[in-house]
């Protein structure tokens, strides 16, 4: 039996948003167990716009590229990032750029963009490439938990390129754990600091990260270096505005989390798909062997097979599965009335399986991104792993540069495989990660 979110105004001609009366905890558990089957069932029963009970709120899910376009482009300024993301991760990623809106967001983003211009990106690549090359030379062989290896490597890259620091292993592990706990806290079922719970761990970890970054501020303010931390300490807007110490810490925590986690998840999915489809692994390796060990920034565009493997892997498992917003006035989505104060979400993870826009969506098929097919151009929001509109991921070019550089080196030196009957078991309780850390057999080539 269905219920409605709110009654549409009598003269509006809008339909009410409908949802199930099922207990919210049961709905969340079903969604986490199989988000694709859950999304299909919701759409079959309620259409593209429906709501679920989750975390003590009614969350409106707006499916499909047309809804994504309306919400993410936000031409009517009816949707705000901050209140929605703050509900999930606000205490842990306070005032990160994704949690800011409108003029304040524009002001902070203009300063942040100075850290991601092409000349600065080239500098990051010069910094990261020798370290990545050396780390890949020492890559383990035999039975390897590939997700764990990628996570350790991307943390090292983030600390060196973004922080300009080399940490003792114990300290790097402590910071890594703090990031994991802060990310997982946002979707805690018990949203209070009960000792030992996700929320409690997240609050403690946020304090660990604040203290860590604040302890290095004075050093970064005093001198200039090519790392992101230093750039943010010295960046100015055209009007001469600079970030406060608190601003720098907030942005560093958010950007480091985003770069560390999303790159790890993307490479894991790419490696999984190339293990299940070894012909694509061979195609990508052949291109990397043609280019030689050291990449110039301009060489990245020549890794065309790796590029479409990455795009298809992002389609099949978007690292950020949903894009939440809060309505700041009464509005409508696809002809449905959505009242002020509602949390709505664009489900990127399941949108990428919409058969109206993607042929055989459950099949790994990188060639759907080739110039001859370009299924991602069927709608400008058909493929949106990085979001859209003014809040589109500011670090997406850095992330793609890092991923290509790491995978290029890995392909040149190693091959990896999984048993024919292996299927990666996914944990969708927060960001999508493999439950088993993705075990593979690695061999030198």
DAZI-V604521 format. One record per helix or strand of 2 or more residues. SS is the DSSP state (H for helix, E for strand). FROM is the first residue (numbers start at 1). LEN is the number of residues. Records with the same first field share a line. If there is no record, write none. Layout:
SS->FROM-LEN  FROM-LEN
This chain:
E->2-3  15-2  18-3  49-6  57-6  79-2  142-4  323-5  331-3  336-3  343-4  414-4  426-2  433-2  439-6
H->24-10  35-12  65-9  81-9  97-3  102-14  118-20  146-18  169-17  198-25  228-7  245-32  278-14  297-6  304-13  348-4  366-4  375-3  389-3  396-18
